[in-house]
Amino acid sequence: MIRTLSWNVNGIRACARQGFVDLLNKSEAAIVGLQEVRATKEQVPSEILQNKNYPYQFYVEAEKKGYSGCAILSKKAPEDVLYGMQDAQFDREGRLITAVFKEVVYLSAYFPNSQEAGKRLSYKLDYCKLLHKFLKNLEKTYPSKTIVLAGDYNIAHEEIDLARPDSNHDSPGFLPEERMWMSSFLSEGWVDTFRHLHPQTVKYSWWSARTKARGRNIGWRIDYHTVNSDAKSRIAGAEIWDDVIGSDHCPVVLNLK
């Protein structure tokens, strides 16, 4: 069994002060993907960098300090690590890192927010399209490996995935164009692992801190593990750890046979 964990930590330094290392050590995850690290590797707290349970750590940073950034931490050494998608407009924001392991190619992705009134919608959709192309190339390059796209997609796909769909059809993350892309992505064989195993379960992975929504569980499910269609039979478990604090998001977990 291989367990992977993904978490938008909303600033790794702040998350570290709220028990990140304890959660990491108890998680039993072989691979951990982080988003919104918002720090250079040199700024990551030493108790994380020097954690003996995760000796292999790789970080991709945004050009803008204190913004975005992704990471992958693992118990075993990857065969290769890829930074970004070789496209400057997205890579400068530190939105993707990929690690190639013996059985799994694991991507930690932080999708752009489309912002109010769809200000960055076209940018986001361009990112989604390029990422899908990047995934297809990985499938061709590593035909025998499971591809896992983990991260904060900033998309609630269906009405079941947010607490108040009726009042959010014009909200970033639930815009028709974003949801349409997600539907198209899944229709091409990619599997939303949580929804695959829990088709009717209502659980959220993000709550607005501004409105103190977590205490009322007014949330959105925007954090995912998706896998390529060939890996569907390997899905053994998919969880949302909504009792874990430390960020406005919570960890999502995938178990693979």
C-alpha positions in Angstrom: 0.0 0.0 0.0 1.2 3.5 -0.9 -0.3 6.4 1.0 0.0 10.0 -0.4 -1.1 13.2 1.3 -1.7 16.6 -0.2 -2.2 19.8 1.7 -2.5 23.5 0.8 -0.7 24.7 4.0 -1.4 28.4 3.3 2.2 29.3 4.4 4.4 26.6 5.7 6.0 28.7 8.4 2.6 29.5 10.0 1.4 25.9 9.5 4.6 24.6 11.3 3.6 26.6 14.4 0.3 24.7 14.5 1.5 21.1 14.5 2.5 20.4 10.9 5.4 18.2 11.8 3.3 16.1 14.2 0.7 15.6 11.5 3.4 14.7 9.0 4.9 12.1 11.2 1.6 10.5 12.1 0.3 10.5 8.6 2.2 7.4 7.4 2.3 9.0 4.0 5.1 7.8 1.7 4.8 11.0 -0.5 3.5 14.4 0.6 2.5 17.2 -1.8 2.3 20.8 -0.4 0.8 23.9 -2.0 1.0 27.6 -1.1 4.3 27.0 0.7 5.0 30.7 0.4 8.6 30.4 1.4 12.0 29.7 -0.1 13.6 26.4 0.9 16.0 28.4 3.1 13.0 29.8 5.0 11.3 26.4 5.6 11.5 25.7 9.4 14.4 23.4 10.3 12.2 20.9 12.0 10.6 20.2 8.6 13.8 20.3 6.5 15.7 18.1 9.0 12.8 15.6 9.5 14.4 12.1 9.3 11.1 10.6 8.2 11.2 12.7 5.0 14.8 13.0 4.0 13.9 13.9 0.4 12.4 17.3 -0.1 12.0 19.4 -3.2 10.6 22.9 -3.5 9.5 25.1 -6.4 9.2 28.8 -5.6 7.4 31.8 -7.2 9.4 34.8 -8.4 7.2 36.9 -6.1 8.3 36.5 -2.5 5.8 35.0 -0.1 3.5 33.9 -2.9 2.4 30.5 -4.1 5.0 27.7 -4.2 4.7 23.9 -4.1 6.7 21.1 -2.6 7.1 17.3 -2.5 8.4 15.4 0.5 9.1 11.7 0.4 10.5 8.8 2.4 12.3 7.3 -0.6 14.4 9.0 -3.3 12.6 9.8 -6.6 14.2 8.8 -9.8 13.7 12.3 -11.2 12.2 15.7 -10.2 10.7 18.1 -12.7 10.1 21.8 -11.9 7.2 23.5 -13.6 6.0 22.9 -17.2 8.7 24.8 -19.1 6.3 27.7 -19.6 7.4 30.9 -18.1 4.0 32.5 -17.5 3.1 29.7 -15.1 6.5 28.5 -13.9 7.3 32.0 -12.6 4.4 31.5 -10.1 5.7 28.2 -8.7 2.6 26.2 -9.4 3.8 22.7 -10.2 6.5 20.2 -9.1 6.7 16.6 -10.3 8.5 13.6 -8.7 9.0 10.3 -10.6 9.1 7.3 -8.3 9.4 3.6 -9.1 5.7 3.0 -9.4 4.2 6.5 -9.2 4.6 9.9 -10.9 3.4 12.4 -8.3 2.5 16.0 -9.1 1.9 18.7 -6.5 -0.1 21.5 -8.3 -1.5 24.8 -7.2 -4.1 25.9 -9.8 -4.6 29.6 -10.2 -7.6 31.3 -8.6 -9.9 32.8 -11.3 -10.5 35.8 -9.0 -13.5 38.0 -8.7 -15.5 38.6 -11.9 -13.3 36.1 -13.6 -10.3 38.5 -13.7 -7.8 35.6 -14.2 -10.2 33.0 -15.7 -8.5 32.9 -19.1 -5.1 32.5 -17.4 -6.5 29.7 -15.2 -8.0 27.9 -18.2 -4.7 28.1 -20.1 -3.0 26.6 -17.1 -5.5 23.8 -16.9 -5.1 23.0 -20.7 -1.3 23.0 -20.5 -1.3 20.9 -17.4 -3.5 18.3 -19.1 -1.1 18.2 -22.1 1.8 17.8 -19.6 0.0 14.9 -18.0 -0.6 13.2 -21.3 3.1 13.5 -22.1 3.9 11.9 -18.7 1.6 9.0 -19.5 3.5 8.4 -22.8 6.9 8.8 -21.1 6.0 6.5 -18.1 3.4 4.1 -19.5 3.8 1.6 -16.6 3.5 4.1 -13.8 0.5 5.5 -12.0 0.1 9.3 -12.5 -1.2 11.1 -9.5 -2.2 14.8 -9.8 -2.5 16.1 -6.3 -3.2 19.6 -5.1 -5.5 22.6 -4.8 -7.4 22.8 -8.0 -9.4 25.8 -6.9 -12.5 24.2 -8.5 -15.5 22.8 -6.8 -16.7 20.5 -9.6 -20.3 19.7 -8.7 -23.0 21.2 -6.4 -22.3 18.5 -3.8 -18.8 20.0 -3.5 -19.7 23.2 -1.8 -22.1 24.1 1.0 -24.0 26.9 -0.9 -24.0 26.2 -4.6 -27.1 28.4 -5.4 -25.4 31.6 -4.3 -22.0 30.8 -5.8 -22.6 30.3 -9.5 -20.8 33.5 -10.2 -18.0 32.9 -7.7 -14.4 32.1 -8.6 -13.9 28.3 -8.3 -17.5 27.5 -9.3 -17.7 29.4 -12.6 -19.2 27.4 -15.5 -16.0 27.5 -17.5 -14.0 26.0 -14.6 -16.5 23.3 -13.9 -16.7 22.5 -17.7 -13.0 22.0 -17.9 -13.1 19.7 -14.9 -15.8 17.7 -16.5 -13.9 17.4 -19.7 -10.7 16.4 -17.9 -12.5 13.6 -16.0 -14.4 12.5 -19.2 -11.0 11.7 -20.7 -10.3 9.1 -18.1 -8.9 10.9 -15.1 -10.5 9.8 -11.9 -11.5 12.0 -9.0 -10.5 9.4 -6.3 -12.6 10.7 -3.5 -15.8 11.0 -5.5 -15.0 7.6 -7.1 -15.2 5.9 -3.7 -17.6 8.3 -2.0 -20.2 9.3 -4.7 -22.7 10.9 -2.2 -20.4 11.9 0.7 -20.5 15.6 1.6 -17.1 16.7 2.8 -15.1 19.9 2.3 -11.4 20.7 2.2 -11.4 24.5 2.3 -13.3 27.1 4.4 -13.1 30.9 4.1 -11.1 32.3 7.0 -12.4 35.8 6.3 -16.0 34.7 7.1 -15.0 32.2 9.8 -16.8 29.5 7.8 -15.0 26.5 9.2 -16.8 26.6 12.5 -20.1 26.4 10.6 -18.7 24.0 8.0 -19.6 26.3 5.2 -16.9 24.9 2.9 -15.8 23.8 -0.5 -14.1 20.7 -1.8 -11.4 22.0 -4.0 -8.4 19.8 -3.1 -8.0 16.5 -5.0 -6.1 13.5 -5.9 -6.9 12.5 -9.5 -5.3 9.5 -11.2 -5.0 8.3 -14.8 -7.6 5.7 -15.9 -5.1 2.8 -15.9 -4.7 3.3 -12.1 -8.4 3.1 -11.3 -8.1 -0.4 -10.0 -5.3 0.6 -7.6 -7.5 3.1 -5.7 -7.8 1.6 -2.2 -8.8 4.6 -0.1 -9.5 8.4 -0.4 -10.0 10.6 2.6 -10.5 14.2 3.6 -9.0 14.9 7.0 -11.3 17.8 7.9 -10.4 17.7 11.6 -6.8 18.7 10.9 -6.2 22.4 11.6 -3.2 24.6 10.6 -4.5 26.1 7.4 -7.7 27.3 5.8 -7.5 24.0 3.9 -7.2 20.5 5.3 -5.2 17.5 4.0 -6.5 15.0 1.5 -5.2 11.5 1.4 -5.0 8.8 -1.2 -4.2 5.1 -0.6 -3.0 3.0 -3.6 -2.7 -0.7 -3.8 
